[in-house]
Amino acid sequence: MTDVETGPNGNLFVVSLTHGAVYEIHGTAIGLHVPAMRQQLRCQSGTGKALARFVHAKTRCVTKCLAAARRAGGPFADCLPPYGGETAACIEAADTGAEAKAGAKIARACARDCPGCFAVAENCPAGAAFVTEAETELDARLPAVFCVEAAATAPTRPEARCEDQVAQRLAKFLGAKSKCLARCATGAFKGKVDAAACTPGAVTDLATLDCIAKAESGAVAAITQACAAAPACHATSAAGWVSSVEAEVDARAPALFCGG
């Protein structure tokens, strides 16, 4: 061995005069697991879309309640976790609630395209588990987003606009990034993209990076503009809000694309 250098891709390159060769040393990248069946890919991608729509729908239930409570000057308790009144019905109604619709969409997609899609491997949760996880994440975030109402105080118009835009843009961004990763997984299934290049949190596929960057910039710009006159409890930057949602998507994606 005569020289060791780190290449532009992060791998080590070792020069050997004895062997007359240059060796590339790399670790094993763990990307999205690409299923062998097109039906399973559709099931997994459909589940991701259903989850994004669920977050958007539940966010609408909350903002609708808050709009009415703001006009009345309160109370706001039913609009935020643990929810109550019309907000709880909007979320939990057996046939028409956001939860039921998400569960039904996932069940239909996976029953039609890939029975037992999320039971192929032990690390694959059921569709209902994904809905529960998405709910837990959203419920943890909303009191921080709607910080004025969480303190039982009516927000000013600028504060309300800031809060609503943060919630709506984050929900929209979650769906956009999920689509970016799903497209990468589809590209890997077709053999056009290395599955490792789709690794959540460490994407290297250029098209996917561009897709995510556009979603990020759009969300950050909208939140920044809406929160220019935000209260102190919105000290979290627009980039900070977006990063928190990105972390959720990156944590969920490997489990979503888990079956083989």
N, C-alpha and C positions, 0 to 999 in steps of 0.2 A: 504494500500500500504506500503510495507516495503523496496523495492529496485527498482531502475530504472537503466538499463544498455543499452548501445548501442551495438547491435549485429554486427557480421561481415558483414551482408548484409546492414547495415546502418539503420535498423529499431530499434525502442525502445522496450525493453522487460521489462514488469512491473510485479513484484511479489506481489500477493495478498494473505496474510494468511487468511483473512476473507473468501474469496471465494475458497481458496485452489487451486489457478490457477496461471498460468503465461500467461499474455496477450502480444501479439505482436501488436504494433501500427505502421502503415505505411501510407504513402500518396498514392494517386492514380497515378500510373505511366501511362503516355500517350505514347504508342508505335505506330508503324505503324498501320494504320487502315487496317485490313485484310478483303477484300471483301468476300461476300458470294458465289460468282460465280467464277468458275475456269476461265471462259472466261474473266472476268474482271481482274483477276490477270495477265493473259497473256497479256492483253492490257496494263496494267500499267507497267509490267516488260519490255514489248517491247518498250514502250515509253522511259523508262530509258536507254535502250540499244541504241535506235536511237539518243538520246541526247548526249550520250558519243561518238558515232561515228561522230556526227555532229561536236563536239568540236575538235575531232582528224582531221577531214577533213578540217575544217576551219584553223586549225593550219598548216596543210600541204600547204594550199594556201599561207599563209603568209611566211613560210620558203622557199618555192619555189621562190617567188618573191624576198626575201632578198638574196638568193643565187646568183641570176642573178645580182641584184643591187650591191652586194659586188664585183663581178668580174668586173663590169663596174665602180666601185668607186662612185656609187650613180646615180641618187637621190633615196632616200628611202621613200619619202612621200607616194607613192601609196601602199606601202607594209604594212602600219600601219593605224589604224583608223584615218580618216573616209574611207580610202581605195580609190583606183582608178585603172584605167587601167585593166590589166589582173587579178589582185587580186580581184577587185570588181566583175568581170565576173565570176571568179572561185567560189565566194561565192554566188552571187546573180542571176546568169543565171536562167531563168525561168524553164528549164527542167533539166539542168545538174549541176547547182550550189549546193553547200553544203546545203544551206537553203532549196531549193526545194526538194532535196533528203530526208532530215530529215522529212520535213512536209509530204511528200508522204508516207514514211515508217510508221509514226505514224497514218496517216489516214487509210492506208490499214490494219494495225494491229487492230485498234479499230473498223473499219467498219466490219471486218470479225469476230472478237472475241466478241466484246461488243459494239453495237451501243449506242451512248450517254454515253460512259464510264465516261467521265469527266464532265458530266452534271447532274450526280445523286445528288450531293449536291452543295449548293451554293458556297462553298469554293473551288470547284474543277475547275481549269482553263482549257481552251482548249489546245490541243496539240500545236497550234501555239504560245500560250502564253509561253509555256515552252521553245520553240526555241528562242523566243525573249529574255527571261530571261537569257538563257545560253549565247546568243550573248553579252548581256550587260556585263555580268561578264567577258567574255573572252576579250572583247574590253577594259575593264578597266585594265586588267592585262598585256596585251601585250606591251604597251609602257614601263612598268617597267622592263619587261623581256628583251626586245630588247632596252635597255637604250642607247647604243652607237648610233644605227641608229636613235633613236628618237631625238637625238641631231644633226642629219644630218652628222654624222661622220662615216667613214668606220672602222669597228672593226678589230683588229688583229685576226690572226687565232685562238689563244686560247680564245679570247673573243667571237668570233663567235661560236666556239664549245660549250662554256659554255651556251650561249644564246639559241642555238638550243636544247641542251639537257634539259635545264630547261623547255622550251615550250613543247617538245615532251614527256618528262617524266611526267609532270603535266597532260597532256591530257590522257596519258596512265593510270595514277593513278586514275583520275576521273572515268574512265570506270571500273577499278578494284574495287574501293570501292563501286560503284553503284551496281556491281554484288554481292558483299558481302551482301549488304542490301537486294537486291532482293531475294537472297537465303534464308535469314532469314525470309522474308515475306512469301516465299513459305513454309518454315518449319512451320510457324505459321498457315498458311492456312490448312496444313495437320494435325495440332494438335500436332506436334512434338516440337514446341517451343512456349513459351508464347510471345504473341505479344509485351508486355511491354519490353521484353528482347531485342527487335529490335529497341528500341527508338534511333533515330539518335542523335549522340552526347553523348549518355549515354547507349551504348550497353552493355548488360551483358551476352548475349549468348556466351559461350566460343568458339564455332566453328566460329562464326562471328567475334569475337575479334581476333582470330588467323588469319583469312582471311585478315582482315584489317591491322593487324600488319605486315604480309608478304608484302602486297602492299606498306605500308609505308616504311619499311626498304629497299625494292628494289629501290624505288624512291629516297630516301635520299642518298643511297650509290652511285647511278649513278650520281646524281647532284653534290654531294660532289667531286667525282673523276673528273668530267668534268670541274668543276669550281675552281680547285686548283689554277689556275693562272688567276682568274677572275678580272675584273676591280672594282674600288671602288663602282660603281653603283650597283654591285651585292653583296653588303654587307649583303643583306638578306640571312640568312642561308638556307641550303637545307631543314631543318626541318621547317623553317618559310614559305617557298614556299608551302610545302606539307600541312601545317596547314591551309593556306589560301584556298586551294582547298577543303580540308576536310570540312571547314565551309560552303562552297557553297553547297556541297552534302548534308550535314546535314540539311541545311535550305530548300532545295528543296524536300527532300524525303517525309516529311509529306504531302505536297500538292500532290505529285505524287501518293501516296498510300492513296487517300482520299475517294474514292467512297464506298458506302456501299450497 
